Amino acid sequence: MSNSNLIENRQIRVFISSTFQDMQDERDYLMKRTFPMLRKLATERDVTLTELDLRWGITEEESKSGKVVEICLREIENSIPFFIGIIGNRYGWVPEKKDISENVTERFPDVNTFIGQHLSVTEMEMQFGVLKRKEDMHAYFYIKNKMEEQDNPEMLNRLKAEVEASRYPSSTYSSPENLAEQVEQAFIALLDQLFPEGNISELEKERIGQRSFMHQLCQNYIRDEKNFKVIDDWMQDWEQHQMVITGASGLGKSALIANWVNEKLQDKDRGYNIIYHFTGNGGSESSHEQIMKVLIDEINDVYGWESEKISSISQKDKLNDLFIKVATEGKKPLLIVIDAINQIVDIGNAKQLYWLPIPPKNIKIIFSTLENDRTMEVFRYHNYPTFVLQPISLKHRRLLIHDYLHLFGKKLTEEQIELIANDSLCENTLVLKTLLDELINFGVYEMLGKYIEEYLSPNTVEDFYQLLLYNYEKEFGKEIVEHCLTLISISHLGLTEGEIMRIATIRQVDWATLYCALFSFLTTGNGQILFSHIHFSNAVSKRYDINNNTIITYRRNIIETVSDISPQRAVLEVPFQLYHLYDNKSLYIFVKREFEVLINFDEKWAAFYIQRIIGEGLGTLKEFLLKKDKHDQPDFWYADFIFSHPNIVKTAMSQENGILKFLEPYLSSSRYYPNCIHKLAETYESIDINTAIEFYQLEIKYYNEKILLPPPGFLKEEEQMDIWHRIQELKRNRNE
């Protein structure tokens, strides 16, 4: 993961390097006291902090394992540009060549030099992570100033001098508490520098996840020029408005789109604007409403237009109006790229794409989808130009194997290359890259041939990924693999590394080892980890049967963990988990409580999260309610009344009419609403806010006096009319 990707993704993933024996008190204080507090500060700015101290919680013997050395170096790479080095009175373990596997020295050639220089593992980390790097780092060094027994004073003093002479800040500390104070000050300054205070918009949050996914697809990509040329040629003709890229799953459609888009974004003279959206970010489903909202927000932002404040217009009509506006008023043409549109949820025939307007002049749309998906039937019906991505040729497979392994200092024999390149499984680009990643991480050269044969033995792609999971269980432990992958699988929008370790109750070094092995299957958005491809996600769901009874415990643990972190995390995850637990009473209580919390905060904060709460919690609640007979479940009769709380309406109307528009279906379309609220929904735009608030208060007071928990719709006709007459009277008074 590149440093820019971490920062763009609002992540601080900091590697902590120190010796083992003399640093136990410092590690304990930082890990148990300082970093939990700093994580809270980071969360308040929508930043995810992950601290990596792979020596915390392991034995000294384990710390001298060659495998731990490899994981440390890989995690340093994954954490660039963030690094903390702590130097005490010990220089640390100095490994010999026999202690480090050939796999490590092939992947990290500097290690051979370090061994020849008799460097300790701790100095290797500091040299590899910071001191020998040309790029700028956010690195901090802390040196213990108490003079105690030194195990290798000459090498230790030389390291201290080199650190103090480097371009990075270094300071001395006298105690664990003093160290913690300095780390805290440096971290707060870093937060202020990289992520100043102030809420980021929902649009920017969406962009963070999209950019992160795109950048991950661009890593170690071996491009095929003829595929790029197909898209480039189509872009030359602005009379053609739609193009479809299709093909079997795993051939690299998303990677092709990501790398093509990324290249065009670097071209400042391209002459058109680009909006891109990776549906579901690779491994999950998404809704067409979400895509419409993203497109509306992106178009307004790209062209510098104000969002329409008319709340009665549908999102489809808004998007259509914006398409026309781009065609008539836009200074530049627009290219929209929607990847993996097959991953939208097909509710209300969404896959017929009726919700997406036909683009006028100056707008082009590139789609990607699967060959056998319903969206492809729509594209065929309209006869859109289609590019069918083919399995990579034998020649290109050979080239990809050689070039990809070369990036990591690896090579195979010609016989091994031919064995892989000619296997039918490896016509699938995803399978081929997965196999190569496994070979890169495999450490016993003499067994490599058998290892290749084992991975080529499955007959189907599905069987290949089941074998992969089986091998992960053998290497890392079945319980650890099952716990971590199941948690990610059943989460709504992913989990942070800290949440996974806490819920699965595993050590950081064990998670780091598994994380490095899984890296190519994971994507991170806003610090939360999701699967990056549907093949792997499906394999996990099938192997660990996410519908069995043990999942109940996992879901409850997720609820407990995210609820302790922040209201924002709870809002986005808890309703989803409660819905899948069929715990509708708790879902109702949660949604109602969150509304009550929101209205007691300042209006800006409330408006910021109100739409997400409604989308995540109330949608699932309403889905339950509409399936029930209105004579059942009296606990739910009052649920709809939370929508009519006056402060919620006030917040929505004073901040963004679009939020109130989002409320409207719950105000006007639910069969649980009495007629007076239907009529209010029709007229709230024509009366001023104070009058609306006054009515709401009157109306709620009236209900509360009549019945403690009134079942909506059960009022007599004359009672409904009485309330309606009061609305009319309020309007007349306002007009006078």
For each residue, the residues with C-beta under 8 A, 3 or more apart:
1: 5 6 13 77 78 80 216 219 524
2: 5 6 80 215 219
3: 6 7 80 81 135
4: 7 8 215
5: 1 2 8 9 211 212 215 216
6: 1 2 3 9 11 12 13 79 80 81 82
7: 3 4 10 11 81 194
8: 4 5 208 211 212 215
9: 5 6 208 209 211 212 524 525 526 527
10: 7 45 46 47 48 195 200 208 526 527
11: 6 7 47 48 50 524 527
12: 6 42 47 48 49 50 82 190 194
13: 1 6 50 52 78 79 82
14: 49 50 51 52 79 82 83 84
15: 52 72 75 76 79 82 83 84 125 129
16: 27 30 51 52 53 84 86
17: 72 83 84 85 86 122 125 126 129
18: 23 26 27 53 55 85 86 87 88 122
19: 22 23 87 88 90 91 92 120 122
20: 23 24 55 60 63 92 93
21: 24 60 90
22: 19 88 89 90 148
23: 18 19 20 26 27 55 86 88
24: 20 21 27 28
25: 28 29 176
26: 18 23 29 30 86 88 176 179
27: 16 18 23 24 30 31 53 55 56
28: 24 25 31 32 56 176
29: 25 26 32 33 34 176 177 179 180
30: 16 26 27 33 34 35 51 53 176 179 180 183
31: 27 28 34 35 51 53 56
32: 28 29 36
33: 29 30 36 37 180
34: 29 30 31 37 38 180 183 184
35: 30 31 38 39 49 51
36: 32 33 39 40
37: 33 34 40 41 184
38: 34 35 41 42 49 183 184 187
39: 35 36 42 43 49 498
40: 36 37 43 44
41: 37 38 44 45 187 188 191
42: 12 38 39 45 47 48 49 191
43: 39 40 46 47 48 49 565 566 568 569
44: 40 41 566
45: 10 41 42 191 195 197
46: 10 43 195 199 200 205 526 568
47: 10 11 12 42 43 191 195 527
48: 10 11 12 42 43 496 526 527 528
49: 12 14 35 38 39 42 43
50: 11 12 13 14 496 497 498 527
51: 14 16 30 31 35
52: 13 14 15 16 75 79 508 512
53: 16 18 27 30 31 56 508
54: 58 68 71 72 75 508 509 512
55: 18 20 23 27 58 63 509
56: 27 28 31 53 508
57: 507 508 509
58: 54 55 62 63 68 507 509
59: 62 63
60: 20 21 63 64
61: 64 65
62: 58 59 65 68 509
63: 20 55 58 59 60 68 93 121
64: 60 61 68 93 95 99 121
65: 61 62 68 69
66: 69 70 95 99 100 101 104
67: 70 71 101 513
68: 54 58 62 63 64 65 71 72 509
69: 65 66 72 73 95 100 104 121 124
70: 66 67 73 74 101 103 104 107 108
71: 54 67 68 74 75 509 512 513 516
72: 15 17 54 68 69 75 76 121 125
73: 69 70 76 77 104 107 108 111 124 125 128
74: 70 71 77 78 516
75: 15 52 54 71 72 78 79 512 515 516
76: 15 72 73 79 80 83 125 128 129
77: 1 73 74 80
78: 1 13 74 75 515 516 519
79: 6 13 14 15 52 75 76 82 83 129
80: 1 2 3 6 76 77 83 129 133 135 137
81: 3 6 7 135 136 137 138 139
82: 6 12 13 14 15 79 137 138 139
83: 14 15 17 76 79 80 129 130 137 138 139 140
84: 14 15 16 17 139 140 141 142 183
85: 17 18 125 126 129 130 139 140 141 142 163
86: 16 17 18 23 26 141 142 143 144 179
87: 18 19 122 141 142 143 144 156 159 160 163
88: 18 19 22 23 26 144
89: 22 144 146 147 148 149 150 151 156
90: 19 21 22 150 151 152 156
91: 19 94 120 122 123 150 151 152 153 155 156 159
92: 19 20 120 121 122 123 151
93: 20 63 64 120 121 122
94: 91 118 119 120 121 152
95: 64 66 69 99 100 115 121
96: 99 115
97: 100 115
98:
99: 64 66 95 96
100: 66 69 95 97 104 105 111 115
101: 66 67 70 104 105 443
102: 105 106 443 445
103: 70 106 107 441 442 443 445
104: 66 69 70 73 100 101 107 108 111 443
105: 100 101 102 108 109 111 112 115
106: 102 103 109 408 409 410
107: 70 73 103 104 408 409 410 440
108: 70 73 104 105 111 128
109: 105 106 112 113 409
110: 113 114 127 128 132
111: 73 100 104 105 108 114 115 124 128
112: 105 109 115 116
113: 109 110 116 117
114: 110 111 117 119 123 124 127 128
115: 95 96 97 100 105 111 112 118 119
116: 112 113
117: 113 114
118: 94 115 155
119: 94 114 115 123 124 127 155
120: 19 91 92 93 94 123 124 152 155
121: 63 64 69 72 92 93 94 95 124 125
122: 17 18 19 87 91 92 93 125 126
123: 91 92 114 119 120 126 127 155 159
124: 69 73 111 114 119 120 121 127 128
125: 15 17 72 73 76 85 121 122 128 129
126: 17 85 122 123 129 130 131 141 159 163
127: 110 114 119 123 124 130 131 132
128: 73 76 108 110 111 114 124 125 132
129: 15 17 76 79 80 83 85 125 126 133 137 139
130: 83 85 126 127 133 137 139 166 168
131: 126 127 162 163 166
132: 110 127 128
133: 80 129 130 137
134:
135: 3 80 81
136: 81
137: 80 81 82 83 129 130 133 168
138: 81 82 83 190 194
139: 81 82 83 84 85 129 130 168 169
140: 83 84 85 168 169 170 183 186
141: 84 85 86 87 126 163 164 166 168 169 170 171
142: 84 85 86 87 170 171 172 173 179 182 183
143: 86 87 160 163 164 170 171 172 173
144: 86 87 88 89 172 173 174
145: 172 173 174
146: 89 174
147: 89
148: 22 89
149: 89
150: 89 90 91 153 156
151: 89 90 91 92 156
152: 90 91 94 120 155 156
153: 91 150 156 157
154: 157 158
155: 91 118 119 120 123 152 158 159
156: 87 89 90 91 150 151 152 153 159 160
157: 153 154 160 161
158: 154 155 161 162
159: 87 91 123 126 155 156 162 163
160: 87 143 156 157 163 164
161: 157 158 164 165
162: 131 158 159 165 166
163: 85 87 126 131 141 143 159 160 166 168 170
164: 141 143 160 161 170
165: 161 162
166: 130 131 141 162 163 170
167:
168: 130 137 139 140 141 163
169: 139 140 141 186
170: 140 141 142 143 163 164 166
171: 141 142 143 182
172: 142 143 144 145
173: 142 143 144 145 178 179 182
174: 144 145 146 178
175: 178 179
176: 25 26 28 29 30 179 180
177: 29 180 181
178: 173 174 175 181 182
179: 26 29 30 86 142 173 175 176 182 183
180: 29 30 33 34 176 177 183 184
181: 177 178 184 185
182: 142 171 173 178 179 185 186
183: 30 34 38 84 140 142 179 180 186 187
184: 34 37 38 180 181 187 188
185: 181 182 188 189
186: 140 169 182 183 189 190
187: 38 41 183 184 190 191
188: 41 184 185 191 192
189: 185 186 192 193
190: 12 138 186 187 193 194
191: 41 42 45 47 187 188 194 195
192: 188 189 195 196 197
193: 189 190
194: 7 12 138 190 191
195: 10 45 46 47 191 192
196: 192
197: 45 192
198:
199: 46 604 605 608
200: 10 46 204 205
201: 204 205
202: 205 206 297 608 611 612
203: 206 207 294 297 298 301
204: 200 201 207 208
205: 46 200 201 202 208 209 526
206: 202 203 209 210 294 297
207: 203 204 210 211
208: 8 9 10 204 205 211 212 525 526
209: 9 205 206 212 213 281 525 526
210: 206 207 213 214 276 277 278 281
211: 5 8 9 207 208 214 215
212: 5 8 9 208 209 215 216 523 524 525
213: 209 210 216 217 258 278 281 282 523 525 532
214: 210 211 217 218 258 261 262 276 278
215: 2 4 5 8 211 212 218 219 262
216: 1 5 212 213 219 523 524 532
217: 213 214 221 254 255 258 259
218: 214 215 221 255 258 259 262
219: 1 2 215 216
220: 404 407
221: 217 218 255 258 259
222: 399 400 403 404
223: 227 228 259
224: 227 228 392 396
225: 228 229
226: 229 230
227: 223 224 230 231 256 389
228: 223 224 225 231 232 256 260 263
229: 225 226 232 233
230: 226 227 233 234 387
231: 227 228 234 235 243 245 260 366 387
232: 228 229 235 236
233: 229 230 236
234: 230 231 237 240 243 385 387
235: 231 232 335 364
236: 232 233
237: 234 240
238: 333 361 362 364
239:
240: 234 237 243 364 385
241: 358 359 360 363 364 365
242: 359 364 365 366 367 379 382 384 385
243: 231 234 240 364 365 366 367 384 385 386 387
244: 366 367 368 369 376 379 384 385 386 387
245: 231 253 256 257 366 367 368 369 386 387 389
246: 253 368 369 370 371 376 379 386 387 388 389
247: 251 253 370 371 388 389 390
248: 251 370 371 391 428
249: 370 430 461 534 535
250: 428 429 430 431 461 533 535
251: 247 248 389 390 391 392 428 429 430
252: 255 256 389 392 429 430
253: 245 246 247 256 257 339 340 368 389
254: 217 257 258 278 282 339 340 368
255: 217 218 221 252 258 259 429
256: 227 228 245 252 253 259 260 389
257: 245 253 254 260 261 276 278 337 339 366 368
258: 213 214 217 218 221 254 255 261 262 278 339
259: 217 218 221 223 255 256 262 263
260: 228 231 256 257 263 264
261: 214 257 258 264 265 274 276 337
262: 214 215 218 258 259 265 266
263: 228 259 260 266 267
264: 260 261 267 270 274
265: 261 262 274
266: 262 263
267: 263 264 270
268:
269:
270: 264 267 274
271: 332 333
272: 332 333 334 335
273: 302 303 330 332 333 334 335
274: 261 264 265 270 334 335 337
275: 295 298 299 302 334 335 336 337
276: 210 214 257 261 336 337 338 339
277: 210 291 294 295 336 337 338 339
278: 210 213 214 254 257 258 281 282 339 340
279: 286 291 338 339 340 341 342 343 344
280: 283 284 285 286 340 343
281: 209 210 213 278 284 523 525 530 532
282: 213 254 278 340 523 530 531 532 533 534
283: 280 523 530 531 532 533 534 536 537
284: 280 281 343 530 531 537
285: 280 343 344 345
286: 279 280 290 291 343 344 345
287: 290 291 344 345 347 350
288: 291 292 344 345 350 355 356
289: 292 293 315
290: 286 287 293 294
291: 277 279 286 287 288 294 295 338 344
292: 288 289 295 296 315 316 318 319 355 356
293: 289 290 296 297 315
294: 203 206 277 290 291 297 298
295: 275 277 291 292 298 299 319 322 336
296: 292 293 299 300 307 315 318 319 322
297: 202 203 206 293 294 300 301 307
298: 203 275 294 295 301 302
299: 275 295 296 302 303 305 319 322 326 334
300: 296 297 303 305 306 307 322
301: 203 297 298 304
302: 273 275 298 299 334
303: 273 299 300 325 326 329 330 331
304: 301
305: 299 300 322 325
306: 300 309
307: 296 297 300 656 658
308: 313 318 321
309: 306 657 658
310: 313 657
311: 657 658 660 661 664 685
312: 661 685
313: 308 310 317 318 321
314: 317 318
315: 289 292 293 296 318 319 355
316: 292 319 320 355 357
317: 313 314 320 321
318: 292 296 308 313 314 315 321 322
319: 292 295 296 299 315 316 322 323 356 357
320: 316 317 323 324 357
321: 308 313 317 318 324 325
322: 295 296 299 300 305 318 319 325 326
323: 319 320 326 327 357 359 360 363
324: 320 321 327 328 360
325: 303 305 321 322 328 329 330
326: 299 303 322 323 329 330 333 334 360 362 363
327: 323 324 330 360 361 362 363
328: 324 325
329: 303 325 326
330: 273 303 325 326 327 333 334 362
331: 303
332: 271 272 273
333: 238 271 272 273 326 330 362 363 364
334: 272 273 274 275 299 302 326 330 362 363 364
335: 235 272 273 274 275 363 364 365 366
336: 275 276 277 295 359 363 364 365 366
337: 257 261 274 275 276 277 365 366
338: 276 277 279 291 341 365 366 367 368
339: 253 254 257 258 276 277 278 279 367 368
340: 253 254 278 279 280 282 343 368 369
341: 279 338 344 353 367 368 369 375
342: 279 351 369 370 373 374 375 376
343: 279 280 284 285 286 340 534
344: 279 285 286 287 288 291 341 350 351 375
345: 285 286 287 288 350
346: 349 350 351 374
347: 287 350
348:
349: 346 352 354
350: 287 288 344 345 346 347 353 355
351: 342 344 346 373 374 375 378
352: 349 374 378
353: 341 350 356 375 378
354: 349
355: 288 292 315 316 350
356: 288 292 319 353 365
357: 316 319 320 323
358: 241
359: 241 242 323 336 363 364 365
360: 241 323 324 326 327 363
361: 238 327
362: 238 326 327 330 333 334
363: 241 323 326 327 333 334 335 336 359 360
364: 235 238 240 241 242 243 333 334 335 336 359
365: 241 242 243 335 336 337 338 356 359
366: 231 242 243 244 245 257 335 336 337 338
367: 242 243 244 245 338 339 341 375 379 384
368: 244 245 246 253 254 257 338 339 340 341
369: 244 245 246 340 341 342 373 375 376 379
370: 246 247 248 249 342 373 376
371: 246 247 248 376 388
372: 376
373: 342 351 369 370 376 377
374: 342 346 351 352 377 378
375: 341 342 344 351 353 367 369 378 379
376: 244 246 342 369 370 371 372 373 379 380
377: 373 374 380 381
378: 351 352 353 374 375 381 382
379: 242 244 246 367 369 375 376 382 384 386
380: 376 377 383 384 386
381: 377 378
382: 242 378 379
383: 380
384: 242 243 244 367 379 380
385: 234 240 242 243 244
386: 243 244 245 246 379 380
387: 230 231 234 243 244 245 246
388: 246 247 371
389: 227 245 246 247 251 252 253 256
390: 247 251 393
391: 248 251 427 428 429
392: 224 251 252 396 397 400 427 429 432
393: 390 396 397
394: 397 398 421 422
395: 398 399
396: 224 392 393 399 400
397: 392 393 394 400 401 420 421 426 427 432
398: 394 395 401 402 417 418 421
399: 222 395 396 402 403
400: 222 392 396 397 403 404 429 432 433
401: 397 398 404 405 412 417 420 421 432 436
402: 398 399 405 406 411 417
403: 222 399 400 406 407
404: 220 222 400 401 407 408 433 436
405: 401 402 408 410 411 412 436 439 440
406: 402 403 409 410 411
407: 220 403 404
408: 106 107 404 405 440
409: 106 107 109 406
410: 106 107 405 406 439 440
411: 402 405 406
412: 401 405 416 417 420 439 448
413: 416 417
414: 417 418
415: 418 419
416: 412 413 419 420 448 449 452
417: 398 401 402 412 413 414 420 421
418: 398 414 415 421 422
419: 415 416 422 423 452 453 456
420: 397 401 412 416 417 423 426 432 435 452 456
421: 394 397 398 401 417 418 426
422: 394 418 419
423: 419 420 426 456
424: 427
425: 428 431 432 456 458 461 464
426: 397 420 421 423 431 432 435 456
427: 391 392 397 424 432
428: 248 250 251 391 425 431 432 461
429: 250 251 252 255 391 392 400 432 433
430: 249 250 251 252 433 434 533 535
431: 250 425 426 428 434 435 461 464
432: 392 397 400 401 420 425 426 427 428 429 435 436
433: 400 404 429 430 436 437 520
434: 430 431 437 438 464 465 468 520 521
435: 420 426 431 432 438 439 452 455 456
436: 401 404 405 432 433 439 440
437: 433 434 440 441 520
438: 434 435 441 442 451 455 468 471
439: 405 410 412 435 436 442 448 451 452
440: 107 405 408 410 436 437
441: 103 437 438 516 517
442: 103 438 439 447 448 451
443: 101 102 103 104
444: 447 448 451
445: 102 103 448
446:
447: 442 444 450 451
448: 412 416 439 442 444 445 451 452
449: 416 452 453
450: 447 453 454
451: 438 439 442 444 447 448 454 455
452: 416 419 420 435 439 448 449 455 456
453: 419 449 450 456 457
454: 450 451 457 467
455: 435 438 451 452 458 464 467 468
456: 419 420 423 425 426 435 452 453
457: 453 454 467
458: 425 455 461 463 464 466 467
459: 463
460: 463 464
461: 249 250 425 428 431 458 464 465 535
462: 465 466 535 538 539 542
463: 458 459 460 466 467
464: 425 431 434 455 458 460 461 467 468
465: 434 461 462 468 469 535 536 538 539
466: 458 462 463 469 470 539 542 543
467: 454 455 457 458 463 464 470 471
468: 434 438 455 464 465 471 472 539
469: 465 466 472 473 481 485 539 540 543
470: 466 467 473 474
471: 438 467 468 474 475
472: 468 469 475 476 481 514 517 518
473: 469 470 476 477 478 481 482
474: 470 471
475: 471 472 517
476: 472 473 480 481 510 513 514 517
477: 473 480 481 510
478: 473 481 482
479: 482 483
480: 476 477 483 484 504 506 510 514
481: 469 472 473 476 477 478 484 485 514
482: 473 478 479 485 486 544
483: 479 480 486 487 503 504 506 554
484: 480 481 487 488 500 504 506 511 514
485: 469 481 482 488 489 518 540 544
486: 482 483 489 490 540 544 546 551 554
487: 483 484 490 491 495 499 500 503 504 554 558
488: 484 485 491 494 495 500 522 529 530 531 540
489: 485 486 531 537 540 541 544 546
490: 486 487 546 551 554 555 558 577 580
491: 487 488 494 495 528 530 558 573
492: 572 573 576 577 616
493: 525 528 530 572 573
494: 488 491 524 525 528 529 530
495: 487 488 491 499 500 503 528 529 558
496: 48 50 499 500 527 528 529
497: 50 500 501 511 515 529
498: 39 50 501 502
499: 487 495 496 502 503 558 561 562 565
500: 484 487 488 495 496 497 503 504 511 529
501: 497 498 504 505 506 507 508 511
502: 498 499 505 561
503: 483 487 495 499 500 554 557 558 561
504: 480 483 484 487 500 501 511
505: 501 502
506: 480 483 484 501 510 511
507: 57 58 501 510 511
508: 52 53 54 56 57 501 511 512
509: 54 55 57 58 62 68 71 512 513
510: 476 477 480 506 507 513 514
511: 484 497 500 501 504 506 507 508 514 515
512: 52 54 71 75 508 509 515 516
513: 67 71 476 509 510 516 517
514: 472 476 480 481 484 510 511 517 518
515: 75 78 497 511 512 518 519 522
516: 71 74 75 78 441 512 513 519
517: 441 472 475 476 513 514
518: 472 485 514 515 521 522
519: 78 515 516 522
520: 433 434 437 532
521: 434 518 531 532 533 536
522: 488 515 518 519 529 530 531 532
523: 212 213 216 281 282 283 529 530 531 532
524: 1 9 11 212 216 494 527 528 529 530
525: 9 208 209 212 213 281 493 494 528 530
526: 9 10 46 48 205 208 209
527: 9 10 11 47 48 50 496 524
528: 48 491 493 494 495 496 524 525
529: 488 494 495 496 497 500 522 523 524
530: 281 282 283 284 488 491 493 494 522 523 524 525
531: 282 283 284 488 489 521 522 523 534 536 537 540
532: 213 216 281 282 283 520 521 522 523 536
533: 250 282 283 430 521 536 537
534: 249 282 283 343 531 537 538
535: 249 250 430 461 462 465 538 539
536: 283 465 521 531 532 533 539 540
537: 283 284 489 531 533 534 540 541
538: 462 465 534 535 541 542
539: 462 465 466 468 469 535 536 542 543
540: 469 485 486 488 489 531 536 537 543 544 546
541: 489 537 538 544 545 546
542: 462 466 538 539 545
543: 466 469 539 540
544: 482 485 486 489 540 541
545: 541 542 548
546: 486 489 490 540 541 551
547: 551
548: 545 551
549: 552
550: 553 554
551: 486 490 546 547 548 554 555
552: 549 555 556 581
553: 550 556 557
554: 483 486 487 490 503 550 551 557 558
555: 490 551 552 558 559 577 580 581
556: 552 553 559 560 577 581
557: 503 553 554 560 561
558: 487 490 491 495 499 503 554 555 561 562 573 577
559: 555 556 562 563 573 574 577 578
560: 556 557 563 564
561: 499 502 503 557 558 564 565
562: 499 558 559 565 569 570 573 574
563: 559 560 569 570 574
564: 560 561
565: 43 499 561 562 569 570
566: 43 44 569 570
567: 570 571 594 597 609
568: 43 46 571 572 609
569: 43 562 563 565 566 572 573
570: 562 563 565 566 567 573 574 594
571: 567 568 574 575 594 609 612 613 616 617
572: 492 493 568 569 576 612 616
573: 491 492 493 558 559 562 569 570 576 577
574: 559 562 563 570 571 577 578 590 617
575: 571 578 579 587 590 591 613 616 617 620 621
576: 492 572 573 579 580 616 620
577: 490 492 555 556 558 559 573 574 580 581
578: 559 574 575 581 583 584 586 587 590 620
579: 575 576 582 584 587 620 624
580: 490 555 576 577
581: 552 555 556 577 578 586
582: 579
583: 578 586 587
584: 578 579 587 588 621 624 636
585: 588 589 635
586: 578 581 583 589 590
587: 575 578 579 583 584 590 591 617 620 621 624
588: 584 585 591 592 621 635 636 639
589: 585 586 592 593
590: 574 575 578 586 587 593 594 617
591: 575 587 588 594 595 613 617 618 621 639 642
592: 588 589 595 596 639 642
593: 589 590 596 597
594: 567 570 571 590 591 597 598 613 617
595: 591 592 598 599 613 642 645 648
596: 592 593 599 600
597: 567 593 594 600 601
598: 594 595 601 605 606 609 610 613 648 651
599: 595 596 606 645 647 648 651
600: 596 597
601: 597 598 605 606
602: 605 606
603: 606 607 650 651 654 655
604: 199 607 608 655
605: 199 598 601 602 608 609
606: 598 599 601 602 603 609 610 648 651 655
607: 603 604 610 651 652 654 655 656 659
608: 199 202 604 605
609: 567 568 571 598 605 606 612 613
610: 598 606 607 613 614 648 651 652 659
611: 202 614 615 658 659 662
612: 202 571 572 609 615 616
613: 571 575 591 594 595 598 609 610 616 617 618
614: 610 611 617 618 619 662 663 666
615: 611 612 618 619 662
616: 492 571 572 575 576 612 613 619 620
617: 571 574 575 587 590 591 594 613 614 620 621
618: 591 613 614 615 621 622 643 666
619: 614 615 616 622 623
620: 575 576 578 579 587 616 617 623 624
621: 575 584 587 588 591 617 618 624 625 639
622: 618 619 625 626 666 670
623: 619 620 626 627
624: 579 584 587 620 621 627 628 636
625: 621 622 628 636 639 640 670 672
626: 622 623 670 671
627: 623 624
628: 624 625 632 633 636
629: 632
630: 671 672 711 713
631:
632: 628 629
633: 628 636 637
634: 637 709 711
635: 585 588 638
636: 584 588 624 625 628 633 639
637: 633 634 672 709 710 711 712
638: 635 641 642 709 710
639: 588 591 592 621 625 636 642 672
640: 625 643 644 666 670 672 673 712
641: 638 644 645 700 703 710 712
642: 591 592 595 638 639 645 648
643: 618 640 648 663 666 667
644: 640 641 648 649 667 677 696 699 700
645: 595 599 641 642 648 649 696 700
646: 649 650 692 693 696 697 700
647: 599 650 651
648: 595 598 599 606 610 642 643 644 645 651 652 663
649: 644 645 646 652 653 660 663 684 692 693 696
650: 603 646 647 653 654 689 693
651: 598 599 603 606 607 610 647 648 654 655 659
652: 607 610 648 649 655 656 657 659 660 663
653: 649 650 657 660 689 692
654: 603 607 650 651 689
655: 603 604 606 607 651 652 659
656: 307 607 652 659 660
657: 309 310 311 652 653 660 661
658: 307 309 311 611 661 662
659: 607 610 611 651 652 655 656 662 663
660: 311 649 652 653 656 657 663 664 684
661: 311 312 657 658 664
662: 611 614 615 658 659 665
663: 614 643 648 649 652 659 660 666 667
664: 311 660 661 667 668 669 681
665: 662 668 669 670
666: 614 618 622 640 643 663 669 670
667: 643 644 663 664 670 673 677 680 681
668: 664 665 673 677 678 681 682
669: 664 665 666
670: 622 625 626 640 665 666 667 673 712
671: 626 630 713
672: 625 630 637 639 640 711 712 713
673: 640 667 668 670 677 678 712 713
674: 677 678 712 713 714 715 720
675: 678 679 720 724
676: 679 680 699 715 720 723 724 727
677: 644 667 668 673 674 680 681 699 712
678: 668 673 674 675 681 682
679: 675 676 682 683 724 727
680: 667 676 677 683 684 692 695 699 727
681: 664 667 668 677 678 684
682: 668 678 679
683: 679 680 686 687 727 731
684: 649 660 680 681 687 692
685: 311 312
686: 683 731
687: 683 684 691 692 695 730 731 734
688: 691 692 734
689: 650 653 654 692 693
690: 693 694
691: 687 688 694 695 730 731 734
692: 646 649 653 680 684 687 688 689 695 696
693: 646 649 650 689 690 696 697
694: 690 691 697 698 730
695: 680 687 691 692 698 699 726 727 730
696: 644 645 646 649 692 693 699 700
697: 646 693 694 700 701
698: 694 695 701 702 723 726
699: 644 676 677 680 695 696 702 703 723
700: 641 644 645 646 696 697 703 704
701: 697 698 704 705
702: 698 699 705 706 723
703: 641 699 700 706 707 710
704: 700 701 707 708
705: 701 702
706: 702 703 710 715 719
707: 703 704 710 711
708: 704
709: 634 637 638
710: 637 638 641 703 706 707 714 715
711: 630 634 637 672 707 714
712: 637 640 641 670 672 673 674 677
713: 630 671 672 673 674
714: 674 710 711
715: 674 676 706 710 719 720
716: 719 720
717: 720 721
718: 721 722
719: 706 715 716 722 723
720: 674 675 676 715 716 717 723 724
721: 717 718 724 725
722: 718 719 725 726
723: 676 698 699 702 719 720 726 727
724: 675 676 679 720 721 727 728
725: 721 722 728 729
726: 695 698 722 723 729 730
727: 676 679 680 683 695 723 724 730 731
728: 724 725 731 732
729: 725 726 732 733
730: 687 691 694 695 726 727 733 734
731: 683 686 687 691 727 728 734 735
732: 728 729 735 736
733: 729 730 736
734: 687 688 691 730 731
735: 731 732
736: 732 733
